């Protein structure tokens, strides 16, 4: 099978998936040149972007990051979370290996509550609530994200197994449910700061996220 970097993936309807491939184009970045694939989630306003470097098909597990959109962290470098630094670290790892997939999941802002609600939750956090408590105080889910569409995109790209750059067990479970084995968890070493220490601890305690001992 040809690399998605050199040919367009099979149309979504061929795979019977929940996403539709909308467009494909080359995307040169500071991390190297990727092939970008834009997908639309069916019955939703969400659009996801897959950045593919090298041949990610075949029997060798592909290095993969399922990255939830975070405007404040990814664009503005917020220290309230570790999202922007995880994105940068993951892109650098893909660049170093020359092969992998960065799947940027839009509509996941604030664990799926949206940008405005995330800022509202920030205010509650400043008053002493943690990230989960703040969402619930607003009458919102603690985590509204889904990863079924991410698994569908990986299947369309021809990814058969992955080395997953993530601390989130929900991502591992969803990929396994869709028949995509996770052969390895690849840690992303990002600094824990005073501003995000409670945020990271909350993810570990309330969502069961994995973290290295030095974090």
Secondary structure, DSSP 8 states (H G I E B T S, - for coil): ---TTTS----HHHHT-SEEEEEEEEEEETTEEEEEEEEEETTSS-EEEEEEES---SSS-EEEEEEE--IIIIIT--SSSSHHHHHHHHHHHHHHHT-EEEEEETT-HHHHT-HHHHHHHHHHHHTT--HHHHHHHTT--S-----HHHHHHHHHTT--EEEE--S-HHHHHHHHHTT-EEEEE--------TTTHHHHHHHHHHH-----TT-
